[in-house]
Amino acid sequence: MAGDSGEGGGGEQQNSRTGWGIYDRLKKVPRFSKDVTLRGRKVDVPETASESATRRMVEDLFKQEADAAEPLGDFVQIERNEITHRRPKRQEEAEITVCECVIEQENPESPCGDQCLNMMTCTECTPGFCPSKDLCRNQRFQRCQYAQTKLVKTETRGWGLAAAQDLKAGDFVIEYCGEVIPVKEAFQRAKAYETAGRSCWYLINLNGGEYIDSIQSGNLARFINHSCDPNCETVKWSVLGEERIGIFATKDIVAGTELTYDYKPTWYGGARMRCSCGATSCTGFFGTKSKAFQIYMREGAPFGKDAYTWEDEDERLDVEEAELIDDTEDDAPLSAFIDPTFIGKRNRTGHITNAKNAGTVTKVTAEKSPVSGGTGTSPKKEMTASVEAQPAPVAGPSNNPSETSAPVSRRVSILKKDKLKAQHVLGRFKESSKKKAIKAYVAPNSTKPEAQADKEPKKDQESRHSKKKVRFDDDEPPGEKKLVDVSMFKRARTVINELLLSEIPESYPISEAACTEVEFAQELAMSTESDLKKICEEIGPAVKQFYRRDESTSEEVPAPRNEEEKWIEARCKHLRNLLNFHHSIAWTLCRLSLTSSANPTMHARNGCTSPIVIYELVVSSIRFFRWIR
Ligand SMILES: C[S@@+](CC[C@H](N)C(=O)[O-])C[C@H]1O[C@@H](n2cnc3c(N)ncnc32)[C@H](O)[C@@H]1O
């Protein structure tokens, strides 16, 4: 259990890593009170909201453990990720995205709800910058605003987490907290856990370079089990500059239902774990869709040599009966090809073995695929068509909406959000004001710099130290806040890299809506590209003047500055911020192209800008960005 010291006795102990920990068996949770001595007198500083949320969670945990027959195991309860291998990111002021929410007196739901631009892009508002101030509802990770949950003991999967209140699709359930570790260490730990015979793992991928491990430190999210037909999903959020993972409901969930999400596990060889989620669409083992597993299923080597199954004596399912997946079907839920009324699994010969009655073999034929009550067309096409005609999942006896429509209708809503965001970015960055900015402030022959030389740095200084900490774009009317987001640009790189690394299926159904989206993205790409070029050409000379090469180190260093140069620096900063708009645009269009098509071949077939072009565009932005910095 959390913070177990194993020393007996009772009381509180300060955990060096996580603040207050809990260690005794008296189930006493210390209040997060901080006794501060002020001029010789002790002052009691009250708990913050997040501190009391954590305390309540820990108390719950104790209570549930006390009720339970089995202990939960040792782990330290934490309320936010622990990052030890690097410095936690500090959000620069220029990186903060400020939404445009307006508080409407008559509408309590108005500030930072579904229409909040930050909310739409999975970014939490930054306290002190959000126009909704304390009414902001988009700081759920920061304030630990979790749904009510309770621990449950499952029959086959150890502990699990269940909803203790009714939830709606899209509701935030809980953050997945743990120790943030580099990928290499994650692999080493996974190996070590396996070697030690531990089949219960708590590793989750955070980003291209890091994992979260909640084996030693974590919160209740670590108890959520995997299901092949889950009712929740993980979503990456940007919180104060750091990436964090949240668990969100994907369906309406009734209180008492176990919460699950798809771990999307990858198998790299070694131990194979049986999945006991019990879903109709269950693939039998963890990681059956991963390449290594599929290669092993087809060819045995090279992963087969050290492969074994946990609990070998367990005869519920043999690995030979695990499903062999056609790579080109990656995007379609497996259930789309399986009769939902038939509980079973496909084996390597395309037969289905009934899991309830192992040994019985039934051949699945194309006609048997019942999705949308199909005719002669392929099940996959039918699924796409039915989704376009019917974005909201509709229950029906002949198809299984929870397995087919729901994920795709979600994709549709993501598209809408992206389009909105793109329009917003474009609207804020009008061609005319941009040209004016460049001409007025940067053109080397301009007369304006002298005239404004003494005023500008002061103004910049003022805004830097302004108490409100909101930065204004000089070209925009006062009150218009600047929208700058560098983290988006980093995300763009990750997304594009993932895309480039991913396999391209040969054919993919294309919807008209998707084509429109891609065309829209193409327009954005083209205007972004020309904007970038123009800015490069115009401010290049000014920036170069500002730096000189240090002979000893051959590095570019800022030259000694006079007022005018200081002014140029301020202008460069200003332009860098403008450039961040371009990153946002590039990022948005990448997401547009990705979410709309999920497949680059589509672009080629429709003569649209290919992701490679977008990629190059973003790479050139990166180079330019570094250079100007
Ligand atoms: C993040 S933990 C979930 C909590 C865990 N059940 C516990 O008692 O602490 C992940 C582990 O739970 C087990 N597990 C989760 N989902 C499962 C499933 N569908 N089938 C079998 N085991 C599962 C596996 O041992 C897995 O490594």
The ligand as an ORCA input file, in Angstrom:
! r2SCAN-3c Opt
* xyz 0 1
  C      -2.031     -1.482    -14.935
  S      -2.250     -2.992    -14.186
  C      -3.958     -3.024    -13.850
  C      -4.246     -3.290    -12.391
  C      -4.025     -4.664    -11.936
  N      -5.152     -5.504    -12.286
  C      -3.717     -4.749    -10.453
  O      -4.291     -5.579     -9.753
  O      -2.898     -3.989     -9.966
  C      -2.016     -4.032    -15.561
  C      -1.991     -5.507    -15.225
  O      -3.291     -5.983    -14.894
  C      -3.522     -7.242    -15.496
  N      -4.558     -7.090    -16.516
  C      -5.126     -5.928    -16.902
  N      -6.041     -6.153    -17.847
  C      -6.065     -7.471    -18.092
  C      -6.777     -8.296    -18.990
  N      -7.692     -7.837    -19.809
  N      -6.507     -9.628    -18.978
  C      -5.584    -10.135    -18.141
  N      -4.857     -9.392    -17.273
  C      -5.100     -8.091    -17.234
  C      -2.217     -7.656    -16.147
  O      -1.489     -8.408    -15.204
  C      -1.527     -6.337    -16.384
  O      -0.133     -6.449    -16.446
*
